[in-house]
Amino acid sequence: MVKPGSDMEAAVHCLQNGELIGIPTETVYGLAANALNAEAVAKIFSAKNRPFFDPLIVHIHDISEANKYVQSMPDKARKLAEAFWPGPLTLVLPKKEIIPDLVTAGHETVGIRVPSHPVCLGLLKQLDFPLAAPSANPFGYVSPTTAQHVADQLGDKTCYILDGGACRVGVESTIIGFPQGEPVVYRLGGIAVEQITAVIGPVAEQISSGSNPSAPGQLDVHYSPRCKVILDSGQPISDTPETAYLRYTEPLRGIEAKRQLILSSEKNLEQAAVNLFAMLRQLDHAGYHCIVAELVPETGLGRAINDRLRRAAAK
């Protein structure tokens, strides 16, 4: 079992030898490999039990690096990159041949971003290749937000786990593509749609795909703990000692405090996003049979939180 650590040289050595490592980003922890090495990338799919039709995101350390891996960047894409990179935004752009088809699930486009986590950026700057890195968890399960989460789930399938502390954002990056040159949101994430439209104007949304997704995170069932998740509709439910509750700001009256977790007592959506996956994981590991989850306000980062809860409940 690999234990998390801070040895940058060890992380670089593993990646240069075609192995997998866990990496911190500001969104969630990633399972990383050399994005230009198809054999290394194949290990990602094997370790996660991830279907090959689900594309991966390529991570680079600077906007200038994008020209090595994408054929073109529309004006609106460049404006978004200049506004939000480094940060939790992925742009889906026409790929160059240097990116293996395995990374893009056969699509002619590739998702690419510059993460803002200083440890991740420091690692990328020491490499002469980009990193393909989906979330470092078994496919479909709750995403990891600490190095220990990675060790608990994939510690026996990684060469090293680079520890960068708890993730600052807590949900995955927002993904935007440009079919026919116009922006389309493929996944809600760490950059709110309102922030996007403030930079480039109105955008379309295409955030679900039952199969053959254009970008990661579009499958209808995803981000799921092992136990059942039910969305709180406001109607009475049959409460049992095996039922836990994930609440936004206030606990339910008449329910034991130990069976309730609060995403943000301060009504702060950013704090709720940071806590989301960790609290789902905590309730799941506590052995409850069911989690009743309260949706948060459907605005800003709340849309990404609710998107993850709905996909978790779709299992």
C-alpha positions in Angstrom: 0.0 0.0 0.0 1.5 3.3 -1.1 1.4 6.1 1.5 1.0 9.8 0.6 4.2 11.9 0.7 5.8 15.1 -0.5 8.7 13.7 -2.5 8.5 15.5 -5.8 11.5 13.6 -7.3 9.8 10.3 -6.6 6.6 11.5 -8.3 8.6 12.7 -11.4 10.5 9.4 -11.5 7.3 7.3 -11.5 5.7 9.4 -14.3 8.8 9.3 -16.4 8.7 5.5 -16.1 5.2 5.2 -17.3 3.6 4.6 -13.9 0.5 6.1 -12.2 0.6 8.6 -9.3 -2.0 10.4 -7.3 -1.8 14.2 -7.7 -3.5 17.1 -5.8 -5.4 19.7 -7.8 -7.6 22.5 -6.5 -10.7 20.5 -7.6 -10.2 16.9 -6.6 -7.2 14.5 -6.5 -6.3 13.0 -9.9 -4.9 9.7 -11.0 -2.1 10.9 -13.4 0.0 9.4 -16.1 2.0 10.7 -19.1 -0.7 11.9 -21.5 1.5 11.2 -24.5 2.2 7.6 -23.5 -0.8 5.4 -24.5 0.5 2.4 -22.5 0.6 4.6 -19.3 -2.8 6.1 -20.1 -4.2 2.6 -20.4 -3.2 1.9 -16.8 -5.5 4.7 -15.7 -8.5 3.0 -17.2 -7.5 -0.3 -15.8 -6.9 1.0 -12.3 -10.2 2.9 -12.1 -12.2 0.3 -14.1 -13.1 3.2 -16.2 -14.9 2.6 -19.6 -12.7 3.5 -22.6 -15.5 5.6 -24.1 -15.1 8.2 -21.3 -12.4 10.7 -22.3 -9.7 12.1 -20.0 -8.6 15.7 -19.2 -5.0 16.7 -20.1 -3.2 19.0 -17.6 -0.6 21.6 -18.6 1.3 24.2 -16.6 0.7 27.3 -18.7 -1.6 28.6 -21.4 1.4 28.8 -23.8 1.7 25.0 -23.6 -1.8 24.5 -25.2 -0.4 25.2 -28.6 1.6 22.0 -28.4 -1.5 19.9 -28.0 -4.4 21.7 -29.7 -4.8 22.8 -33.3 -6.7 26.0 -32.6 -8.3 28.0 -29.8 -11.4 30.1 -30.7 -11.4 33.7 -29.4 -14.0 32.9 -26.7 -11.9 30.0 -25.5 -8.8 32.2 -25.3 -10.8 34.8 -23.3 -11.9 32.1 -20.9 -8.4 30.7 -20.6 -7.0 34.2 -19.9 -9.7 34.8 -17.3 -9.7 31.5 -15.4 -6.4 29.7 -16.0 -4.8 28.5 -13.8 -8.1 27.3 -12.3 -11.0 24.8 -12.4 -11.9 25.3 -16.1 -11.4 22.7 -18.9 -11.6 23.7 -22.5 -12.5 21.0 -25.2 -10.6 21.9 -28.3 -9.4 20.2 -31.6 -6.5 18.0 -30.7 -3.1 17.5 -32.4 -2.0 14.1 -33.4 0.5 14.0 -30.5 -2.4 13.3 -28.1 -3.3 9.6 -28.3 -6.8 8.6 -29.3 -7.1 6.7 -26.0 -7.0 9.9 -24.1 -9.9 11.4 -26.1 -12.0 8.2 -26.5 -11.5 8.5 -30.2 -12.9 12.1 -30.4 -11.0 14.7 -32.5 -11.1 17.0 -29.5 -9.3 17.0 -26.2 -10.1 18.5 -22.8 -7.3 20.6 -21.5 -6.7 22.8 -18.5 -4.1 24.5 -16.3 -4.7 23.5 -12.6 -4.1 26.2 -9.9 -2.8 23.9 -7.1 0.8 25.0 -6.4 2.1 21.4 -5.9 0.5 20.2 -9.1 1.9 23.2 -11.1 5.3 22.5 -9.6 5.1 18.9 -10.7 4.0 19.8 -14.3 6.8 22.3 -14.7 9.4 19.6 -14.0 7.9 17.3 -16.8 8.4 17.5 -20.5 5.0 16.0 -21.1 1.4 16.9 -20.0 -0.6 14.7 -17.6 -3.8 12.9 -18.2 -5.6 12.8 -14.9 -9.2 11.9 -14.1 -10.3 11.7 -10.5 -8.3 9.2 -8.4 -11.1 6.9 -7.4 -12.8 3.7 -8.7 -15.0 4.7 -11.7 -18.4 6.1 -10.6 -17.5 6.5 -6.9 -17.2 9.6 -4.9 -14.2 11.7 -6.0 -11.3 12.1 -3.5 -10.4 15.4 -1.9 -7.5 14.3 0.2 -4.4 12.2 -0.4 -5.6 9.7 2.2 -8.8 9.2 0.1 -6.6 8.1 -2.8 -4.5 5.8 -0.6 -7.7 4.2 0.8 -9.1 3.4 -2.7 -6.2 3.1 -5.1 -3.1 2.9 -2.9 -2.2 -0.5 -4.3 -2.5 0.7 -7.9 -0.3 3.8 -7.7 3.5 4.2 -7.8 3.3 7.3 -5.6 0.7 9.7 -4.1 1.8 13.3 -3.9 0.2 14.9 -0.9 -1.0 18.5 -1.4 -3.5 18.8 1.5 -7.2 19.0 1.2 -8.6 20.3 -2.1 -9.6 24.0 -2.1 -12.6 23.8 -4.5 -13.9 20.2 -3.9 -15.8 19.6 -7.1 -14.4 19.0 -10.6 -13.6 21.6 -13.2 -16.3 23.2 -15.4 -16.0 21.9 -18.9 -16.7 23.9 -22.0 -16.5 22.9 -25.7 -16.9 24.9 -28.9 -18.8 22.8 -31.5 -19.4 25.0 -34.5 -17.4 27.6 -32.8 -20.0 28.4 -30.1 -19.5 27.7 -26.4 -21.3 24.8 -24.8 -21.1 23.8 -21.1 -20.5 20.0 -20.9 -20.1 19.8 -17.2 -20.9 22.1 -14.3 -18.0 22.6 -11.9 -15.7 24.9 -10.0 -16.3 28.0 -12.3 -20.0 29.0 -12.2 -21.9 29.5 -15.4 -22.5 33.1 -14.3 -18.8 33.7 -14.3 -18.5 32.2 -17.7 -21.2 34.4 -19.2 -19.7 37.5 -17.6 -16.7 37.0 -19.8 -18.1 35.7 -23.1 -21.8 36.2 -23.0 -24.5 33.5 -23.2 -23.6 29.8 -23.4 -25.6 26.6 -24.3 -25.6 23.6 -21.9 -25.3 19.9 -22.7 -24.5 18.4 -19.3 -25.8 14.8 -19.7 -25.0 11.9 -21.9 -26.1 8.3 -21.4 -23.2 7.0 -23.5 -20.4 8.3 -25.8 -19.9 11.5 -23.8 -18.1 14.4 -25.3 -16.4 15.2 -22.0 -15.8 13.6 -18.6 -18.6 13.8 -16.0 -21.5 13.6 -18.4 -22.8 10.1 -17.6 -26.1 10.1 -15.9 -24.9 7.9 -13.0 -21.7 9.1 -11.4 -20.1 10.4 -8.2 -22.0 7.7 -6.2 -21.3 6.2 -2.8 -21.9 2.5 -2.2 -25.1 3.2 -0.3 -28.3 4.5 -1.7 -28.7 8.3 -2.1 -32.2 9.9 -2.1 -32.8 13.5 -2.8 -34.9 15.3 -0.1 -38.2 16.3 -1.8 -39.6 17.9 1.3 -42.0 15.0 1.8 -41.9 12.8 4.9 -39.7 9.7 4.6 -39.6 6.6 6.6 -36.7 7.3 9.0 -34.6 4.4 10.4 -31.4 4.2 12.4 -29.7 3.1 9.1 -30.6 6.4 7.4 -28.2 9.4 7.4 -28.8 13.0 6.3 -26.7 15.4 4.3 -28.0 18.9 4.9 -27.1 22.3 3.5 -27.2 24.6 6.5 -29.5 23.3 9.2 -30.1 19.8 10.8 -33.6 18.3 10.8 -35.4 18.4 14.1 -36.1 15.1 15.9 -33.1 13.3 14.1 -30.0 12.3 16.0 -27.2 14.8 15.4 -24.7 11.9 14.7 -26.8 10.9 11.7 -26.6 14.4 10.1 -23.8 16.3 8.4 -24.0 20.0 7.5 -22.4 21.2 4.3 -22.2 24.8 5.4 -23.8 26.3 8.6 -22.7 29.7 7.1 -24.9 29.2 4.0 -21.7 29.4 1.9 -21.8 27.5 -1.4 -18.0 27.4 -1.7 -17.7 25.8 1.7 -20.5 23.3 0.8 -18.6 22.3 -2.4 -15.4 21.7 -0.5 -17.3 19.5 2.0 -19.5 17.6 -0.5 -17.5 14.6 -1.5 -15.8 14.2 1.9 -19.1 14.1 3.7 -20.7 11.7 1.3 -17.7 9.5 1.8 -17.9 9.8 5.6 -21.5 8.8 5.7 -20.9 5.9 3.3 -18.0 4.5 5.4 -20.1 4.8 8.6 -22.2 2.0 7.3 -25.6 3.7 6.7 -27.9 2.1 4.2 -29.3 5.3 2.8 -28.3 9.0 2.6 -31.0 11.6 2.2 -29.4 14.6 0.6 -30.8 18.1 0.6 -30.3 20.1 -2.6 -28.6 23.5 -2.2 -29.8 26.8 -3.9 -29.7 26.4 -7.7 -27.3 29.3 -8.3 -23.6 29.8 -8.9 -21.6 26.9 -7.5 -24.8 25.4 -6.2 -25.7 24.1 -9.6 -22.5 22.0 -9.7 -23.2 20.7 -6.2 -26.8 19.7 -7.1 -25.5 18.1 -10.4 -23.3 15.8 -8.4 -26.1 14.9 -5.9 -28.5 14.1 -8.7 -26.0 11.9 -10.5 -25.2 10.1 -7.2 -28.9 9.5 -6.6 -29.4 8.2 -10.2 -27.8 4.9 -9.3 
